[in-house]
């Protein structure tokens, strides 16, 4: 059995520098090319998200109470789709990848890991990441999101892989909450 520990001491470096508080520390355990454990800790808020394969996803608010998180099913078409976006990324680049047939609410945040965790807890429906990231940026959150009922896939809606390519760089990806939404119609293929 092959194990790989992936982590990042600081996710959301620009937010740390800007003192926004939207940064986190992340760590994951990858076994046989699949994340099986993930932890995301936001030091400013004191919130911790964690998951272990087959055991569910959990959120520990700063008060210390542990809450199980599970993605909620989305009611369509009455509601709009909430998209977590980066404060530092070109919003037009993101919205151009989303079909104009749907309504969207954009939710700006810093850390990529915290945006993915918002998907896991059902606070937003998706997080679209266009631009360079490494496997260490997604492994922990993939475990958390999947244990909450969602998924992380590339923008062609194919699963991310770990330690199987010549590079550790991820393709562009989307963190999806409710898998039952028609993501092949929502996300515009490039």
Secondary structure, DSSP 8 states (H G I E B T S, - for coil): --EEEEEEEEE-HHHHHHT-S--EEEEEEEETTEEEEEEEEETTTTEEEEEETTTEEEEE-TT--EEEE------TTTS-EEEEEETTS-HHHHHTTB-TTS-EEEEEES-HHHHHHHHHTTSSSEEEE-S--BHHHHHHHHHHHHHTT-EEEETTS-B--SS-SSSSB--SEEEES-TTS-HHHHB---
